Amino acid sequence: MFLLFFILFFLLDSRFTQQELPACKPMLTTGWVISIFMAVGVLFIPLGACALNSSKKVVEIVDQYETVCIPSAGTKEARVQYIQDISTAKACTRQLLVTKNMAKPIYVYYELHNFFQNHRRYVKSRSDQQLLYGNASESSMANCDPQRLIAGKPIVPCGLIAWSLFNDTYSFKLNSVALVINRKGIAWDSDRKDKFGGSVYPSNFPNNYPAATNGSIIGGASLDPNTPLNANEDLIVWMRTAALPVFRKLWGKIERDLYAGDLITVDINNVYNVYSFHGKKKLVLATTSWLGGKNHFLGIAYLVVGGLSIAMAMVFVGIQIKCPRPLGDPSYLSWNKNKGRDLNTSPSATGVHFEVCGTFMFLEVKALCS
């Protein structure tokens, strides 16, 4: 007992517990502030310029087709009825002109607008246990409703995400010659290996039997029951839900160069319903840079931050020149300042200082100059 008391006393009475350890407290002087702002500006401006220049080198061809690949403008109801009529062919041909040279690989994306994959109920509408192992408990499939069971048998894969799989298809010709699109390797390796099972096959999937479903609830693409889930890369890409209502998902890769003046003909099977929620569909062909796809925001953000830092450094330099305040000068203590104010016999000089400091709108410096 005595030993325990001694140990506790020693610990409680140590310099560490009494917060008496020596410490270094850097003082943020004007010189340090100016140096930090200048360093940030010198670092960020070149980075921003490089990022912006890299983004501008990315070549994109974007074609919005949901409004032109439909017989007539009509009403929303007419468009929905047309797109849900499985007996009507929905082929559409678009021509894309390459305006700049595009180096391989060229990525083919589909882009959707006004599709909220980030909705809480939509994101939860899946069973990770089922996707990886096939057999899933009732609790793990609870969030899959209303796409959980058909005739008492589980849907594989269950949930709204798989049910709404994008199903527009594209075939390409380059100058009237078939253009091969590589559809392999579009999904993340980590998703294929860790989230989707190689022994799990689609079964009882409602989109495989569109004739037996109500036309108002037709989903997206069908799934081959003989292909395991980890080999269905379209499904894997789609089930990595997007954070924003406007997103692109990889559909394939063109593994050859394209040159300015090339004419690409695209035959589109326009079957995915975006008309019921006023969505948009776009086909995108794009190259990439060392920073990824085209995105000017990162470069502009770096340039803005760097420019503001340089501007702030200049402001502090001006303040230091016009209204210097020596570090540790006792004349700036409140009692000395009041005494100095009473003895001051040069009001005109004070007025000049007030005017100079007032141009910088810093009240503290303004008071110090008085």
N, C-alpha and C positions, 0 to 999 in steps of 0.2 A: 504493500500500500504506500509506504514511504517512497519507494523507488518510483512508483507511478506518479506520485505527487511531484517528485523532483524532476521527472522528465517533462511533465506538463508545465511546471514552473520555468524550466529551462527554455522550452519551446515558446511559451507565451512572452518570456522576457528577452527573446532574441531580437537582434536588430531587424531581422526580416519581418517578424510579426509586429514590431513597433514602427515599421515603415521608416527606418533610419538608415537604409542602405544608401550609399553614394549614388547620385544620379546625374545624368547629363541632360540639361534642358537647353537645346539650341534656341538662340534668340533670333526671331524673324526680323532682321533689319531690312531697311529699304534696299540695300544692295542685293540681299538674298532674294527678295521678292522680284526685283527687276531681272535678276539672273534666271530665276525659275520660269518666269513668263517668257523670257527670250528663248530659253532652252526648249520649252514646249512648242513655241512658234517655229523655231528652226527645225525641230524634228517632225512636226505634223504637216507643215506645208509641203515639203518634198514627198512625204508619204501620200498625201492627198493628191498631189499632181500625178504621181505614178499610178495610183489606183484609178483616177479618173481617165487617164490616158489608156490604161489597160481596158477599162470598161468600154471606151469608145471604139476600140479595135474589134470588139465582138460584133459579128454580122448576124442579123436576124431577118427572117422573112415571116411575117405574121399575116394570117388570112382568117378573117371572121366569116363563118359560113352558115350559121344557123338560120339567118334570115334569107339567104339566097337559095339554100337547098330545101326549099319547101314550095309547093305549087303557087300559092297566093298568100298575100298578106293576111287577110281574114282577121277573125277575132281570136282571142286566146283560146276559147273553147274549141274553135275549128282547128287550130293548130294541134292542140292536145289530142283531139279525136283522130287527126291524121297520123300523128306520130305513134299512137297506140293501136292503130289498125295493122295487125300483123300480116294481113293479106295483101297490103299495098307495098310495092317496091319503092325504096327510098334512095335510089342511087343518085349521085350528084357528081359532076365533074368540075374541077377547079384547075386553073392554070396559074402557076407561080413563076415569075421572072426573076432570075438571079441577077442582082444589080452590082454585086461586088464579089470578088473571089472569096470562096469559102474553103478553108483547109480542113481536111478530115481530122478527127471524126466529127461529123455533123449530127447533132442530136435532134430527134423528132419528138416534139411534145404535143400534148393536147392541153388546152387552157380552158378552164371553166370560170365563169363569173357568177356571183350571187349564189354560190353553193356553200352552205355553212357546214363543212365537215367538222368544225370545232364545236358544234352544239353538244352540250353535256350528254344528252340521251343518245345521240348518234355515236359519239366517241365510245361510250360504254357498251354499245350494242354489239358485243362480240364475246367469244369465250376463248381466251388464250390457252386454257387447258385442252380444249377440244382441237384447236388448230395444231397443237404440238403432238398430242397423244391420241386423238380420235375419241376415246372414251372420256366423257366429262360428267361431273356430278351435276345434279339438278341446280345446286346453288351457283355453280360457275356459269350455267346457262340461263340464269334467271333474267339477266339483262338483255337477252336476245329477242324477247317478245317484241313485236308479233311474229317474227321470223324464227321461231324456236322449234315448233313441231308441226308436222303435217300428218293427219290421220294417226296421231299418237306416236309417231316415229320422229326422232330428232333429225333436224336439218343439219347437214355438214357441208360447208361451214354455216353456222347459224348467225343471225343478227342482221341489222339493217345495212351495215357497211358492205358486207359481202353481197347482199341482195341487190344493192344499188350500183354494182360494178359497172364502170364505163364500158360501153359496147359499140361505139362507132369504130369502123375499120377503114383503113386507107391502103390503097395500092398506088405505086408511083411509077411514072415513066419519065425518062430523061431524053429529051429530043426524040420522042416516039420509041425509045428503046426501054425495056423494063429495067427499073432501078431497084436493086436488091436492098432490102432493109434488114439489118441484123436485129432480131427480136430477143436475143439472148444477152444476159449480163446487164439487164436494166434495173434489177433489184439489188438491194444491199446484201452483201454476203452474210452479214450478221443476222439479217432477217431470215434469209433462207435456211441458215443452219440452226438458229436458236429459237425461232418463233413458229416455224411451219414444219410439220413432220413429213418425213419421206415415206411413211407407211400409212398416211391419212389420205383417203380418197373422198371426193365429193359424193354425197348420197342424199337422195330425197330432196335435191336442190330445186326450189320452185321455178327458177328461171329456165330449167331444162324442159319444162312442160308448159310453154306459154299458152297453148290452146286450151289448157284446163284451168287457167286462172281468169279471174275477173279482169276485164280490160282496164278498169280504173286503178288496178294495183300491180300492173306489170312492172317487174323490176328491170335490172340491167342485163349484163352478159350471162350466158350459160357457161357451165363448167364441164369439162370432159371428165366423166366418171372414171376413166382409165389413167388419168394423169394425177400423180400425187400433188398435194398442195405446195410442197416446196419447189416443185418444177413449174408451177403456174405463176410466172413472174408478173403478169398483168394484175393478178389478184394481190400479190405481195406489195406491189407498188401502190395500188389503190388503197390498201388497208393501212398504210402509213399515212394517217389523216393529216390534212393541212391545217395550219393555224389560222389562216385568213380565208375570207370568202372568195378571193381571187387567187387561183393557184395553177401551177403547171405540174404535170406528171409525165415522166419519161415513157415514151411509147416504143422507141427504137433508135437505131443508129445507122447513119449512112457512112460507110467506110471507104469513101473515095472523095477526091476533091471536086468541087463545083466551081465553075468559072463564070465571070460576068457575061451575060447574054444567053446563058443556058435557060431553056424553058422546061419546067417541070409540070407534068400533067398528073393530077391527083384524082383518083376515083374514090369517092367517099360514100360509105354506106351510113347515111344520116338517120340513126335509129334511137339515139339517146335522148330522152325527154328532158329538155331544159325549159320548155315553153310553159309548163304549169307553174313555174316560179320566176318567170321573166329572166331566165339566165341567158348566158352567151356561151358560144363555143368557138374556139379558135384553134387553128393548126399552126404550129410554130416550128420552123427550122432554124437552128442556131448553132454557132460555134461557141467555144469557151476560151477563157484566158487563164492565167495563173491564179486569178481570184475567183474563177467560176464564170457565171453568166453575166449578162449586161445588167449593171446596177450602178447608176451614177451617184446614188445617195452616199455611199461610204466615202468616196473621194471628195464630194462636196462637203460632207461633215468634217473631214479632217482639215480641209482648207479653211472652213469657217472658224473652227476652233483655233487653228494656228494663226489666222489673221487677227482674231480677237485677242489672243495672247500677246502678239506683237504690239497691238494697239494699247493694251493695258500696260505693257512695259514702257511704252513711250509716255503714257500719262503719268506713271510714277516717276519717270526721269524728269518730266517737266515740273512736277510737284517738288522734287528734291532740289532742282535748280532754283526755282522761284521762292520756295518756302522751306529752306532746309531746317531740319530739327536735329541738332547734335545728340547722339545717344548718351544718356546719363547726365545731361546738363541740369544741375540743380535749379537753374533759373526757371525751369518749367514746372517746378512744384507749385501747388496751388497757393501756399502762403507767400512764396516769393513772387509769383505772378501778380497777386493782388497788390503787394507792396510796390512792384515795379509799375503797375498801372497808376497808382496814386502819385508816383514821382515822375511820371512821364510828362515831359514838357514839350513834346513835339507831336501835336495832333495831326499835322499834315502828313508826317511820315507814317503814322498809324493808318491814316486813311488810304495811303498808297498800298500798304500791305493788305488792308481789307479788300481793296479792289482787285489786287493780283490773286489773292486766295479765292476770292469770290468767283473768278473765272473757272475754277476747277470744281466749285460746288462741294467742297469738303468742309463740313462744319468744324471738325476737330482741328484741321490745319488752319482754318480761318481763325479759330480762337487762339491758337498758338502764335499766329503772326501778330495778334493784338498785343 
